[in-house]
Amino acid sequence: MTSRAAAAQAQALEIEFHDGRMAALPTAKTGTARKAPAKKPEQGSLF
């Protein structure tokens, strides 16, 4: 799955790590999305 909405619809999920798998259950809690850090302005050419 690639979206939060699709995961929320699932009955159960399984997460695979490099050393094994783990069951996970979606919850009804809603979180706030993190904002991407503000981009620093690019420095133009000095020449």
Phi and psi in radians as a Rosetta constraint file:
Dihedral C 1 N 2 CA 2 C 2 CIRCULARHARMONIC -2.178 0.35
Dihedral N 2 CA 2 C 2 N 3 CIRCULARHARMONIC 0.091 0.35
Dihedral C 2 N 3 CA 3 C 3 CIRCULARHARMONIC -2.362 0.35
Dihedral N 3 CA 3 C 3 N 4 CIRCULARHARMONIC 2.653 0.35
Dihedral C 3 N 4 CA 4 C 4 CIRCULARHARMONIC -1.104 0.35
Dihedral N 4 CA 4 C 4 N 5 CIRCULARHARMONIC -0.685 0.35
Dihedral C 4 N 5 CA 5 C 5 CIRCULARHARMONIC -1.090 0.35
Dihedral N 5 CA 5 C 5 N 6 CIRCULARHARMONIC -0.743 0.35
Dihedral C 5 N 6 CA 6 C 6 CIRCULARHARMONIC -1.153 0.35
Dihedral N 6 CA 6 C 6 N 7 CIRCULARHARMONIC -0.696 0.35
Dihedral C 6 N 7 CA 7 C 7 CIRCULARHARMONIC -1.151 0.35
Dihedral N 7 CA 7 C 7 N 8 CIRCULARHARMONIC -0.643 0.35
Dihedral C 7 N 8 CA 8 C 8 CIRCULARHARMONIC -1.151 0.35
Dihedral N 8 CA 8 C 8 N 9 CIRCULARHARMONIC -0.464 0.35
Dihedral C 8 N 9 CA 9 C 9 CIRCULARHARMONIC -1.371 0.35
Dihedral N 9 CA 9 C 9 N 10 CIRCULARHARMONIC -0.337 0.35
Dihedral C 9 N 10 CA 10 C 10 CIRCULARHARMONIC -1.292 0.35
Dihedral N 10 CA 10 C 10 N 11 CIRCULARHARMONIC 2.580 0.35
Dihedral C 10 N 11 CA 11 C 11 CIRCULARHARMONIC -1.249 0.35
Dihedral N 11 CA 11 C 11 N 12 CIRCULARHARMONIC -0.758 0.35
Dihedral C 11 N 12 CA 12 C 12 CIRCULARHARMONIC -2.662 0.35
Dihedral N 12 CA 12 C 12 N 13 CIRCULARHARMONIC 2.732 0.35
Dihedral C 12 N 13 CA 13 C 13 CIRCULARHARMONIC -2.248 0.35
Dihedral N 13 CA 13 C 13 N 14 CIRCULARHARMONIC 2.784 0.35
Dihedral C 13 N 14 CA 14 C 14 CIRCULARHARMONIC -2.316 0.35
Dihedral N 14 CA 14 C 14 N 15 CIRCULARHARMONIC 2.250 0.35
Dihedral C 14 N 15 CA 15 C 15 CIRCULARHARMONIC -1.840 0.35
Dihedral N 15 CA 15 C 15 N 16 CIRCULARHARMONIC 2.322 0.35
Dihedral C 15 N 16 CA 16 C 16 CIRCULARHARMONIC -1.894 0.35
Dihedral N 16 CA 16 C 16 N 17 CIRCULARHARMONIC 2.191 0.35
Dihedral C 16 N 17 CA 17 C 17 CIRCULARHARMONIC -1.882 0.35
Dihedral N 17 CA 17 C 17 N 18 CIRCULARHARMONIC 3.047 0.35
Dihedral C 17 N 18 CA 18 C 18 CIRCULARHARMONIC -1.148 0.35
Dihedral N 18 CA 18 C 18 N 19 CIRCULARHARMONIC -0.414 0.35
Dihedral C 18 N 19 CA 19 C 19 CIRCULARHARMONIC -1.943 0.35
Dihedral N 19 CA 19 C 19 N 20 CIRCULARHARMONIC 0.221 0.35
Dihedral C 19 N 20 CA 20 C 20 CIRCULARHARMONIC 2.647 0.35
Dihedral N 20 CA 20 C 20 N 21 CIRCULARHARMONIC -3.076 0.35
Dihedral C 20 N 21 CA 21 C 21 CIRCULARHARMONIC -2.023 0.35
Dihedral N 21 CA 21 C 21 N 22 CIRCULARHARMONIC 2.760 0.35
Dihedral C 21 N 22 CA 22 C 22 CIRCULARHARMONIC -2.526 0.35
Dihedral N 22 CA 22 C 22 N 23 CIRCULARHARMONIC 2.367 0.35
Dihedral C 22 N 23 CA 23 C 23 CIRCULARHARMONIC -1.327 0.35
Dihedral N 23 CA 23 C 23 N 24 CIRCULARHARMONIC 2.570 0.35
Dihedral C 23 N 24 CA 24 C 24 CIRCULARHARMONIC -2.482 0.35
Dihedral N 24 CA 24 C 24 N 25 CIRCULARHARMONIC 2.493 0.35
Dihedral C 24 N 25 CA 25 C 25 CIRCULARHARMONIC -1.994 0.35
Dihedral N 25 CA 25 C 25 N 26 CIRCULARHARMONIC 2.288 0.35
Dihedral C 25 N 26 CA 26 C 26 CIRCULARHARMONIC -1.214 0.35
Dihedral N 26 CA 26 C 26 N 27 CIRCULARHARMONIC 2.525 0.35
Dihedral C 26 N 27 CA 27 C 27 CIRCULARHARMONIC -2.004 0.35
Dihedral N 27 CA 27 C 27 N 28 CIRCULARHARMONIC 2.878 0.35
Dihedral C 27 N 28 CA 28 C 28 CIRCULARHARMONIC -1.496 0.35
Dihedral N 28 CA 28 C 28 N 29 CIRCULARHARMONIC -0.024 0.35
Dihedral C 28 N 29 CA 29 C 29 CIRCULARHARMONIC -1.128 0.35
Dihedral N 29 CA 29 C 29 N 30 CIRCULARHARMONIC 2.427 0.35
Dihedral C 29 N 30 CA 30 C 30 CIRCULARHARMONIC -1.908 0.35
Dihedral N 30 CA 30 C 30 N 31 CIRCULARHARMONIC 2.306 0.35
Dihedral C 30 N 31 CA 31 C 31 CIRCULARHARMONIC -1.900 0.35
Dihedral N 31 CA 31 C 31 N 32 CIRCULARHARMONIC 2.978 0.35
Dihedral C 31 N 32 CA 32 C 32 CIRCULARHARMONIC -1.712 0.35
Dihedral N 32 CA 32 C 32 N 33 CIRCULARHARMONIC 2.418 0.35
Dihedral C 32 N 33 CA 33 C 33 CIRCULARHARMONIC -1.247 0.35
Dihedral N 33 CA 33 C 33 N 34 CIRCULARHARMONIC 2.480 0.35
Dihedral C 33 N 34 CA 34 C 34 CIRCULARHARMONIC -1.413 0.35
Dihedral N 34 CA 34 C 34 N 35 CIRCULARHARMONIC 2.425 0.35
Dihedral C 34 N 35 CA 35 C 35 CIRCULARHARMONIC -1.413 0.35
Dihedral N 35 CA 35 C 35 N 36 CIRCULARHARMONIC 2.515 0.35
Dihedral C 35 N 36 CA 36 C 36 CIRCULARHARMONIC -1.183 0.35
Dihedral N 36 CA 36 C 36 N 37 CIRCULARHARMONIC 2.514 0.35
Dihedral C 36 N 37 CA 37 C 37 CIRCULARHARMONIC -1.055 0.35
Dihedral N 37 CA 37 C 37 N 38 CIRCULARHARMONIC 2.520 0.35
Dihedral C 37 N 38 CA 38 C 38 CIRCULARHARMONIC -1.083 0.35
Dihedral N 38 CA 38 C 38 N 39 CIRCULARHARMONIC 2.384 0.35
Dihedral C 38 N 39 CA 39 C 39 CIRCULARHARMONIC -1.316 0.35
Dihedral N 39 CA 39 C 39 N 40 CIRCULARHARMONIC 2.402 0.35
Dihedral C 39 N 40 CA 40 C 40 CIRCULARHARMONIC -1.328 0.35
Dihedral N 40 CA 40 C 40 N 41 CIRCULARHARMONIC 2.489 0.35
Dihedral C 40 N 41 CA 41 C 41 CIRCULARHARMONIC -1.102 0.35
Dihedral N 41 CA 41 C 41 N 42 CIRCULARHARMONIC 2.471 0.35
Dihedral C 41 N 42 CA 42 C 42 CIRCULARHARMONIC -1.352 0.35
Dihedral N 42 CA 42 C 42 N 43 CIRCULARHARMONIC 2.452 0.35
Dihedral C 42 N 43 CA 43 C 43 CIRCULARHARMONIC -1.453 0.35
Dihedral N 43 CA 43 C 43 N 44 CIRCULARHARMONIC 2.197 0.35
Dihedral C 43 N 44 CA 44 C 44 CIRCULARHARMONIC -1.253 0.35
Dihedral N 44 CA 44 C 44 N 45 CIRCULARHARMONIC 3.103 0.35
Dihedral C 44 N 45 CA 45 C 45 CIRCULARHARMONIC -1.150 0.35
Dihedral N 45 CA 45 C 45 N 46 CIRCULARHARMONIC 2.425 0.35
Dihedral C 45 N 46 CA 46 C 46 CIRCULARHARMONIC -1.573 0.35
Dihedral N 46 CA 46 C 46 N 47 CIRCULARHARMONIC -0.035 0.35
